[in-house]
Structure formats: C-alpha cells, structure tokens
Amino acid sequence: MRKAPLTRPALLAGLLLLTACGTEKAEGQGGGLTQTQVPGAQGLPGESLCGAQPSATAVAPGTSAALPGGSSHEEKDGVTITGLSRGAPHCAEFAVTNHKAEPFSYTITFTFLSGTGEALASQKKTVPSVKPGRTAKGTVTASGLPSGAPSTARVRITEVRSVPSDEAPSEGSSCPPSGIRVYADDGDAAMGLRVVSLHLENCGTRLYPLNGYPRLQPLDKDHKPVDSVKTLQGGSSVATGTGADGVPQPLDLKPGERAYATLVWRNTVEGGTGDPVNAPYARAWAKPGAAPVMVMPELDLGTTGKLGVGPWKKDEKPAPGTGSASGTRPSAPPAASAAPAQP
C-alpha cells in the first residue's frame, strides 16, 4: 500500500541539536521518577543508550532543561527527549511518563532534520504498557538517511499517540487473550480521499466466525467520542471503487487466517458547514460482544461528517514474509468518484 502523505497536524514536543561526536544528557530537575526500559533498547536502565557516558535521571514532568546548541525542550504529552548523540549514527534518547490513571501504550513519531530544517527521516517508536506514574526510556536512531546527508541534524517529536494498554492494537505482538489481533494500517490517500484497512488475524487455536461489519466509534485526541460523525455501512456514500462495498459474507477464520474491512472518508472542507473534524483514534469492535480495540486511523474528516465502513472480507494476501500474495485488495484510484449520500 502506498503511504498516506504527511499532512496530519504535528504535535511538536521538542527540538534538539545533534552536533559533532559523543553523547550528552539533560540533567533531571526534581527527580523522583521510576524508570523502566523500552523493549529493544540497548544497555541497562540507568545507562546511556546512545553512547558510553552514564545516563542522568529523566527530566521531571513540567520542567525544561538546556541542551547543546542553546535549544531547550519541555514535556509534551508525557514525552521528553533526554539526551542525544554526537555524530553518526544520529541517536536521541527519550523518556515517556504516564500521567494517566491506567496503563497506556504510546506511539511516537520522531523527525530528523538538517541544520536548515529539511526533513531527512522519520521514525516511529512504540512504547508498550507504561504504568501510571511510571517513566519508560528508550532510543530512536535515524535510518534511511539520503546519500550525502549532513553530519549535523536536529530531531523533533512530531506526533504522540497513546491508547489504553488493554485496548492497544496488537500487530506483531504476542497473541492477546481474545485470540485475535486487530490493527489499522497507514492507508492510501488520493486527492482528498482516504482509504484505510482494519485488519484482523486469528492468532488463537479455535475458529473465529465473522459476519457483517466492524463497529467503529471515532474518538478525538482526548479519547472522547466524536458524536458529529455518521458511520455508514459500505463506502459508496463516500466514493466508489475503494473496496469498501459488497454484501457481507459469513467467514470462519481458522487459526492463522486473516480478514480485513475497509474504511473510507474524504477530508473535504465545505464553507459554512462547521469546523473540520479530526479524530485520530477509533474504538473498533470486530463483532457484537468482542473486546474493543483502539486503533489510530487518523480520521481527518474535514466537514463531511461521514465515515464509510466496509464488511469483513477474507484476506487472501499472506502475512509479510510468507511469500507472494495470491490475491490483492483494491486501493483507492487516483480520482475516485463521489456517489450520492445514503439517506
């Protein structure tokens, strides 16, 4: 699938300068943070993860600290950048503090920039299940830098997303107690049309029956329901040729088999029809009685107020790394035509 362009509003949480060689850390102010380590990070808790120098305590919530180059940073949505490496590979250390009353999982997008502000590379990091009042630390390293990229760069936290850990998507993780994995992909975008697939994988040991449509509840950045959005069955009310139409068929997914449902919307803004709606999250139920999963389809709905949801369909495309696809799903055409809205 072709990735959607980076047009979503960025949540700017920090801007640091990566310079010559070595590692520097921001000194903590206030202390008192209980730290754990993000899975996959090198080193031990309390050690520097980007270099050999010892790590300092993470910056306490609500404070700021001076960093090399005269820059400073503050906490944003529970995330701070606490240190940086000098020289290749460009590496930043960060800390995530959960200020909520239940465990949350975080997905953070970092952008590495040149000294003139040109975006060089973007990286996503997932921090699973940070307990209330706890801080987890990890690293992010620039990869895929273009040939001849400058030796100096800045790194910026461009987006922070968080979901309750007991509703977190489970792509590539251990099989949840429900026996199914549910997650959304990054989708396609063409001329204001958005198409995202909701994926379901039976990772359990029993058949998993499906018949009909998933239920979607759009949520705002504070995880509150967006009541102004009308969720419609099928995609023809938004656009044709997106794969979100068809008559629901009963499916019995064997262990290892997968299904998908297509979400489609437009980000059109029409004058005099209210404020544009941005719902980064959506709570999804695979079927009645299923446990909810909070996915992040980034619903930039403009002022259309409509989200089309297609029926569950058997996914004949093998999971990544298992061979070539025996079937493919249609993606949004460059200029899909709009159909009359359903009553």
Solvent accessible surface area in square Angstrom, and as a share of the most:
residue,aa,sasa,rsa
1,M,104,0.46
2,R,132,0.48
3,K,134,0.57
4,A,18,0.14
5,P,68,0.43
6,L,165,0.82
7,T,88,0.51
8,R,75,0.28
9,P,89,0.56
10,A,54,0.42
11,L,46,0.23
12,L,104,0.52
13,A,9,0.07
14,G,10,0.10
15,L,66,0.33
16,L,0,0.00
17,L,46,0.23
18,L,0,0.00
19,T,33,0.19
20,A,72,0.56
21,C,97,0.58
22,G,40,0.38
23,T,5,0.03
24,E,55,0.25
25,K,35,0.15
26,A,2,0.01
27,E,119,0.53
28,G,29,0.27
29,Q,88,0.39
30,G,81,0.78
31,G,29,0.28
32,G,84,0.81
33,L,35,0.17
34,T,68,0.40
35,Q,47,0.21
36,T,60,0.35
37,Q,46,0.20
38,V,5,0.03
39,P,97,0.61
40,G,73,0.70
41,A,19,0.15
42,Q,138,0.61
43,G,39,0.38
44,L,117,0.58
45,P,78,0.49
46,G,44,0.43
47,E,78,0.35
48,S,11,0.07
49,L,20,0.10
50,C,26,0.16
51,G,31,0.30
52,A,108,0.84
53,Q,100,0.45
54,P,117,0.73
55,S,22,0.14
56,A,29,0.22
57,T,63,0.37
58,A,4,0.03
59,V,5,0.03
60,A,10,0.08
61,P,50,0.32
62,G,72,0.69
63,T,39,0.23
64,S,45,0.29
65,A,8,0.06
66,A,93,0.72
67,L,12,0.06
68,P,27,0.17
69,G,60,0.58
70,G,78,0.75
71,S,32,0.21
72,S,73,0.47
73,H,5,0.02
74,E,114,0.51
75,E,44,0.20
76,K,77,0.33
77,D,74,0.38
78,G,5,0.05
79,V,0,0.00
80,T,7,0.04
81,I,1,0.00
82,T,7,0.04
83,G,0,0.00
84,L,0,0.00
85,S,8,0.05
86,R,76,0.28
87,G,14,0.14
88,A,98,0.76
89,P,91,0.57
90,H,10,0.04
91,C,9,0.05
92,A,0,0.00
93,E,4,0.02
94,F,0,0.00
95,A,3,0.02
96,V,0,0.00
97,T,11,0.06
98,N,0,0.00
99,H,105,0.47
100,K,87,0.37
101,A,102,0.79
102,E,76,0.34
103,P,53,0.33
104,F,10,0.04
105,S,12,0.08
106,Y,8,0.03
107,T,26,0.15
108,I,0,0.00
109,T,20,0.12
110,F,0,0.00
111,T,10,0.06
112,F,0,0.00
113,L,7,0.04
114,S,7,0.04
115,G,47,0.46
116,T,130,0.76
117,G,30,0.29
118,E,109,0.49
119,A,69,0.54
120,L,20,0.10
121,A,15,0.12
122,S,52,0.34
123,Q,40,0.18
124,K,117,0.50
125,K,59,0.25
126,T,83,0.48
127,V,1,0.01
128,P,66,0.42
129,S,62,0.40
130,V,6,0.04
131,K,119,0.51
132,P,54,0.34
133,G,53,0.51
134,R,92,0.34
135,T,0,0.00
136,A,5,0.04
137,K,12,0.05
138,G,0,0.00
139,T,21,0.12
140,V,3,0.02
141,T,56,0.33
142,A,11,0.08
143,S,67,0.43
144,G,76,0.73
145,L,56,0.28
146,P,69,0.44
147,S,122,0.79
148,G,78,0.75
149,A,32,0.25
150,P,53,0.33
151,S,87,0.56
152,T,59,0.35
153,A,0,0.00
154,R,59,0.21
155,V,0,0.00
156,R,63,0.23
157,I,0,0.00
158,T,13,0.08
159,E,23,0.11
160,V,8,0.04
161,R,20,0.07
162,S,12,0.08
163,V,4,0.02
164,P,11,0.07
165,S,28,0.18
166,D,121,0.63
167,E,27,0.12
168,A,29,0.22
169,P,40,0.25
170,S,12,0.08
171,E,113,0.51
172,G,76,0.73
173,S,55,0.35
174,S,96,0.62
175,C,51,0.30
176,P,35,0.22
177,P,151,0.95
178,S,62,0.40
179,G,13,0.13
180,I,13,0.06
181,R,39,0.14
182,V,6,0.03
183,Y,27,0.10
184,A,23,0.18
185,D,33,0.17
186,D,57,0.30
187,G,2,0.02
188,D,5,0.02
189,A,7,0.05
190,A,12,0.10
191,M,155,0.69
192,G,20,0.20
193,L,1,0.00
194,R,26,0.09
195,V,2,0.01
196,V,4,0.02
197,S,2,0.01
198,L,1,0.00
199,H,14,0.06
200,L,1,0.00
201,E,37,0.17
202,N,3,0.01
203,C,31,0.18
204,G,20,0.19
205,T,127,0.74
206,R,200,0.73
207,L,102,0.51
208,Y,32,0.12
209,P,70,0.44
210,L,4,0.02
211,N,105,0.54
212,G,14,0.14
213,Y,55,0.21
214,P,6,0.04
215,R,145,0.53
216,L,9,0.05
217,Q,49,0.22
218,P,7,0.04
219,L,0,0.00
220,D,41,0.21
221,K,135,0.57
222,D,81,0.42
223,H,34,0.15
224,K,129,0.55
225,P,70,0.44
226,V,25,0.14
227,D,133,0.69
228,S,80,0.52
229,V,16,0.09
230,K,113,0.48
231,T,55,0.32
232,L,20,0.10
233,Q,115,0.51
234,G,7,0.06
235,G,0,0.00
236,S,37,0.24
237,S,2,0.01
238,V,9,0.05
239,A,0,0.00
240,T,59,0.34
241,G,52,0.50
242,T,1,0.00
243,G,18,0.17
244,A,0,0.00
245,D,52,0.27
246,G,48,0.46
247,V,117,0.67
248,P,38,0.24
249,Q,106,0.47
250,P,100,0.63
251,L,27,0.13
252,D,91,0.47
253,L,1,0.00
254,K,121,0.51
255,P,67,0.42
256,G,54,0.52
257,E,48,0.21
258,R,26,0.10
259,A,0,0.00
260,Y,18,0.07
261,A,0,0.00
262,T,7,0.04
263,L,0,0.00
264,V,0,0.00
265,W,2,0.01
266,R,45,0.16
267,N,47,0.24
268,T,57,0.33
269,V,94,0.54
270,E,91,0.41
271,G,77,0.74
272,G,89,0.85
273,T,75,0.43
274,G,56,0.54
275,D,122,0.63
276,P,71,0.44
277,V,29,0.16
278,N,78,0.40
279,A,1,0.00
280,P,9,0.06
281,Y,5,0.02
282,A,0,0.00
283,R,47,0.17
284,A,2,0.02
285,W,43,0.15
286,A,6,0.05
287,K,55,0.23
288,P,133,0.83
289,G,88,0.85
290,A,17,0.13
291,A,65,0.50
292,P,43,0.27
293,V,23,0.13
294,M,1,0.00
295,V,0,0.00
296,M,52,0.23
297,P,1,0.01
298,E,15,0.07
299,L,1,0.01
300,D,24,0.12
301,L,0,0.00
302,G,5,0.04
303,T,19,0.11
304,T,36,0.21
305,G,17,0.16
306,K,48,0.20
307,L,0,0.00
308,G,0,0.00
309,V,2,0.01
310,G,0,0.00
311,P,2,0.01
312,W,6,0.02
313,K,60,0.25
314,K,70,0.29
315,D,11,0.05
316,E,100,0.45
317,K,86,0.36
318,P,43,0.27
319,A,38,0.30
320,P,129,0.81
321,G,87,0.84
322,T,90,0.52
323,G,59,0.57
324,S,106,0.68
325,A,41,0.32
326,S,98,0.63
327,G,26,0.25
328,T,112,0.65
329,R,52,0.19
330,P,77,0.48
331,S,56,0.36
332,A,8,0.06
333,P,45,0.28
334,P,108,0.68
335,A,69,0.53
336,A,13,0.10
337,S,70,0.45
338,A,74,0.57
339,A,25,0.19
340,P,121,0.76
341,A,63,0.49
342,Q,75,0.33
343,P,168,1.05
